[in-house]
């Protein structure tokens, strides 16, 4: 076998391959890769054993991250909850990973990182020497039962009651991709990140997502007496809808805006033919977020990231450095926090 490199944003075979592969997700899609490239300057690349003249049979997509602050590395993929290597056999994946390990030193990459869902395909044995980098929980809701059954399975106190409370409160939902909705979403997003002591993702990222994802992206905003109180952003690719971002005004939490929006997004996705609703990754140490998602999906899947060299700790939101950074950012006004986000996120990946 031989390894070839392709540009997935230019080679039409990648889009066709991703559309047909059963393990692909929105994070493999060309619009997602284009948004990463447009916002952060990352260079997408696919490594495959398929020659340029034939159909793609496999492929592992990465972004080349080149930062003066954090170094050069291969990530599959930055700011993506997961990114399954699209290889049908462990042998194919092992061959590609071993090639990249050999190239690591010559290309002056600090490390490479994989974010698979299917741990059976994680080449973690002696042949690849990959290390366990970071662990998360992944909550995915099966949408195949009836809408009535889906609602009955939700936690009665933490979800069902809050959805009914939102309905009684007369919340108004607006859905779309307009500048007005993006403005209301981002204002809530900045406030939420500030509460957590973190700078917000740049506004340009969301503008680029909207531009490239088009109909695959929806912003939902809940209003109470014309005041935006909660918002979520979802993506849909093939038969899977994905809850990617959520934010709220904590003064209005009693109205249950976020559960209400999430339920409406789930119902809409099911009506559009989706069979799964991906609630995204959660850090195992984030007890509050894990508990919230457990009320929707009782049995999450373990999500493990892998890295080479194997002795790296890549937890981007853990450790003493993050705790110090949070204390620093928590004292910033929102305007400066937004500027900080524009400056640092391209270095984080």
C-alpha positions in Angstrom: 0.0 0.0 0.0 1.0 3.6 -0.6 -0.2 6.8 1.1 -1.7 9.7 -0.9 -2.7 13.2 0.3 -5.7 15.1 -1.0 -7.3 18.5 -0.3 -10.9 17.6 0.8 -12.2 21.1 0.0 -11.1 20.7 -3.7 -11.2 17.0 -4.5 -14.9 16.2 -5.3 -14.3 12.5 -4.4 -14.2 13.5 -0.7 -17.7 15.0 -0.6 -19.1 12.0 -2.4 -17.2 9.6 -0.1 -18.4 11.3 3.0 -22.0 11.4 1.9 -21.9 7.6 1.4 -19.8 6.4 4.3 -21.9 5.2 7.2 -19.5 6.5 9.9 -19.2 10.0 8.5 -20.5 13.0 10.4 -21.0 16.8 10.0 -17.4 17.2 11.1 -16.1 15.4 8.0 -18.2 17.5 5.7 -16.7 20.1 3.3 -18.7 23.0 4.8 -17.3 22.3 8.3 -13.7 22.1 6.9 -14.2 25.3 4.9 -15.4 27.1 8.0 -12.3 26.0 9.9 -10.1 27.1 7.1 -11.8 30.5 6.6 -11.8 31.3 10.3 -8.5 30.0 11.6 -6.4 29.4 8.6 -6.1 25.7 9.2 -5.2 23.6 6.2 -7.4 20.5 5.8 -5.8 17.3 4.4 -6.9 13.7 3.9 -4.5 10.8 4.0 -5.7 7.8 2.1 -4.4 4.6 0.4 -6.6 5.3 -2.6 -4.7 6.6 -5.7 -5.7 9.8 -7.4 -7.2 8.1 -10.4 -9.6 5.8 -8.5 -12.6 6.1 -6.1 -11.8 6.8 -2.5 -11.9 3.7 -0.4 -10.8 5.2 2.9 -9.5 8.4 4.4 -8.4 10.1 7.6 -9.0 13.9 7.6 -6.8 16.2 9.6 -6.1 19.9 9.8 -2.6 21.2 9.8 -2.4 23.7 12.6 0.6 26.0 12.4 0.9 28.3 15.4 3.8 30.4 16.7 2.4 30.0 20.2 1.4 26.4 20.4 3.5 24.8 17.6 2.7 22.7 14.5 0.5 19.7 14.8 -2.0 17.5 13.0 -5.5 17.4 14.6 -8.4 15.3 13.5 -10.2 17.7 13.8 -9.9 21.1 15.6 -13.1 22.3 17.5 -14.8 19.0 16.5 -16.4 16.8 19.1 -15.4 13.7 17.3 -14.0 12.7 13.9 -14.1 9.0 13.0 -11.3 7.7 10.8 -13.1 6.5 7.7 -11.4 3.2 7.4 -13.2 0.0 7.1 -10.5 -2.1 8.7 -8.1 -1.6 11.5 -5.2 -2.6 9.2 -6.0 0.4 6.9 -6.0 2.8 9.8 -2.9 1.4 11.3 -1.0 1.7 8.0 -2.0 5.4 7.7 -1.2 6.2 11.3 2.2 4.5 11.1 3.0 6.5 8.0 2.1 9.8 9.9 4.2 8.8 12.9 7.2 8.3 10.6 6.5 11.7 8.9 6.1 13.4 12.3 9.7 14.3 12.8 10.5 15.2 9.2 7.5 17.6 9.0 8.4 19.1 12.5 4.9 18.4 13.9 4.8 18.3 17.7 2.1 15.6 17.7 -0.9 14.2 16.0 -4.3 13.6 17.5 -7.3 11.4 16.6 -10.8 11.8 17.9 -12.6 8.5 17.0 -16.0 7.4 18.2 -15.6 3.7 17.5 -12.9 2.6 19.9 -12.6 -0.7 18.1 -10.9 1.2 15.3 -8.5 3.0 17.7 -5.1 1.6 16.8 -3.9 1.7 20.4 -1.8 -1.4 20.5 1.9 -1.9 20.2 1.9 -1.3 16.5 1.0 2.4 16.8 1.9 3.3 20.4 -0.9 5.8 20.6 -1.7 7.3 24.0 -5.0 8.1 25.7 -5.0 12.0 25.6 -8.5 13.1 26.8 -11.7 11.4 27.8 -15.3 12.7 27.3 -18.8 11.5 27.4 -20.9 11.5 24.2 -24.7 11.7 24.5 -26.7 10.6 21.4 -30.5 10.4 21.4 -32.2 7.7 19.3 -35.0 9.4 17.4 -36.6 6.3 16.0 -39.3 5.9 18.7 -42.5 8.0 18.4 -42.4 11.6 19.5 -44.7 10.7 22.4 -42.4 7.9 23.5 -39.4 10.2 23.2 -41.0 12.8 25.5 -42.1 10.1 28.0 -38.5 8.9 28.3 -37.1 12.3 29.3 -36.5 13.1 33.0 -39.8 14.2 34.4 -38.5 16.8 36.8 -35.5 18.2 35.0 -36.8 18.1 31.4 -40.5 17.5 31.0 -41.5 19.9 33.8 -39.2 22.6 32.5 -40.6 22.2 28.9 -44.1 22.6 30.2 -43.1 25.6 32.3 -41.7 27.3 29.2 -44.9 26.7 27.3 -47.0 28.2 30.2 -44.6 31.2 30.3 -45.5 32.0 26.7 -42.0 31.9 25.3 -41.7 32.8 21.6 -39.2 30.9 19.4 -37.6 32.3 16.3 -35.6 30.0 14.0 -33.2 30.8 11.1 -29.8 32.2 10.1 -30.5 35.9 9.9 -28.1 38.6 11.2 -30.7 39.5 13.9 -30.8 36.0 15.2 -27.0 35.7 15.1 -26.7 38.9 17.0 -29.1 37.7 19.8 -27.4 34.3 19.9 -23.9 35.8 20.1 -24.8 38.3 22.9 -26.1 35.4 25.0 -23.0 33.3 24.0 -20.6 35.9 25.2 -22.5 36.3 28.5 -22.5 32.6 29.0 -18.8 32.1 28.3 -18.1 35.1 30.7 -20.0 33.3 33.5 -17.7 30.3 32.9 -14.6 32.4 32.9 -13.8 31.6 29.2 -13.4 33.9 26.2 -16.1 33.4 23.5 -15.3 31.8 20.2 -14.9 34.5 17.5 -18.1 35.8 15.8 -16.3 35.2 12.5 -16.6 31.4 13.2 -20.3 31.6 13.4 -20.6 33.8 10.3 -18.5 31.3 8.4 -20.5 28.4 9.6 -23.7 30.0 8.4 -22.1 30.9 5.1 -20.8 27.3 4.4 -23.4 25.2 6.2 -26.4 27.1 4.8 -29.6 25.0 5.3 -27.7 22.6 7.5 -27.5 25.1 10.3 -30.2 26.6 12.5 -30.2 29.2 15.2 -33.1 29.0 17.7 -33.7 31.8 20.1 -36.3 31.9 22.9 -37.8 35.2 23.8 -39.7 36.3 26.9 -41.6 39.5 26.3 -39.3 40.3 23.3 -36.1 39.7 25.4 -33.8 37.0 24.1 -33.3 34.6 27.1 -31.9 31.4 25.6 -30.4 30.2 22.3 -29.0 27.0 20.7 -27.2 26.3 17.4 -27.8 23.0 15.7 -26.3 21.3 12.6 -27.7 18.5 10.5 -25.9 16.2 8.2 -27.4 13.2 6.5 -29.7 11.6 9.2 -28.0 13.1 12.3 -28.8 16.4 13.9 -26.2 17.9 16.2 -26.6 20.3 19.1 -23.3 22.2 18.9 -23.7 25.4 21.0 -26.1 26.6 23.7 -26.3 29.8 25.8 -28.7 31.7 28.0 -29.3 34.7 30.2 -29.1 33.2 33.7 -31.6 35.7 35.0 -34.4 33.9 33.1 -33.4 30.3 33.8 -36.6 29.7 35.7 -38.5 29.7 32.4 -36.7 26.6 31.1 -35.8 28.2 27.8 -32.9 25.9 26.9 -34.7 22.6 27.5 -37.7 24.0 25.6 -35.6 25.0 22.6 -33.7 21.7 22.7 -36.9 19.7 22.7 -38.3 21.7 19.7 -35.0 21.1 17.8 -35.4 17.4 18.5 -39.0 17.3 17.3 -38.1 19.3 14.2 -35.1 17.0 13.4 -37.3 13.9 13.8 -39.9 15.4 11.5 -37.1 16.1 8.9 -36.2 12.4 9.0 -33.2 12.4 11.4 -32.7 9.1 13.2 -30.2 10.4 15.8 -29.7 13.7 17.8 -26.1 14.2 18.9 -26.0 16.2 22.1 -22.2 16.6 21.8 -19.3 15.8 24.0 -19.0 16.6 27.7 -16.0 16.5 30.0 -16.3 13.8 32.5 -15.4 16.2 35.3 -18.1 18.7 34.3 -20.7 17.2 36.6 -23.4 19.8 35.9 -23.3 19.4 32.1 -23.1 15.6 32.3 -26.1 15.6 34.6 -28.1 17.9 32.3 -27.4 15.6 29.3 -28.1 12.4 31.3 -31.6 13.7 31.7 -32.0 13.3 27.9 -29.8 10.3 27.3 -29.4 8.0 30.2 -26.5 5.9 28.8 -23.7 8.1 27.2 -20.9 6.6 25.2 -17.3 7.0 26.3 -15.3 9.2 23.9 -11.5 8.9 24.0 -9.0 11.0 22.1 -5.7 9.5 21.1 -2.3 11.1 20.5 1.2 10.4 19.3 3.6 10.8 21.0 1.7 8.9 23.6 2.8 10.8 26.7 1.0 14.1 26.0 -1.8 15.5 28.1 -4.1 17.4 25.7 -7.0 18.3 28.0 -7.7 21.8 26.7 -10.1 22.6 29.6 -8.4 21.0 32.6 -5.4 21.4 34.8 -3.9 24.3 36.7 -3.2 26.4 33.5 -7.0 26.5 32.8 -7.9 27.3 36.4 -5.4 30.3 36.3 -6.8 31.4 32.9 -10.4 31.2 34.1 -9.6 33.4 37.1 -7.9 35.9 34.8 -10.7 35.9 32.2 -13.5 36.1 34.8 -12.3 39.6 35.7 -12.4 40.9 32.1 -15.3 42.9 30.8 -17.2 41.2 27.9 -15.7 43.6 25.3 -12.1 42.6 26.2 -13.1 39.0 26.6 -14.4 39.0 23.0 -11.1 40.5 21.8 -9.2 37.8 23.7 -11.3 35.1 22.0 -10.4 36.5 18.5 -6.7 36.4 19.4 -6.3 33.0 21.1 -8.6 30.5 19.6 -6.7 29.8 16.4 -3.8 28.7 18.7 -5.9 26.3 20.7 -7.4 23.9 18.1 
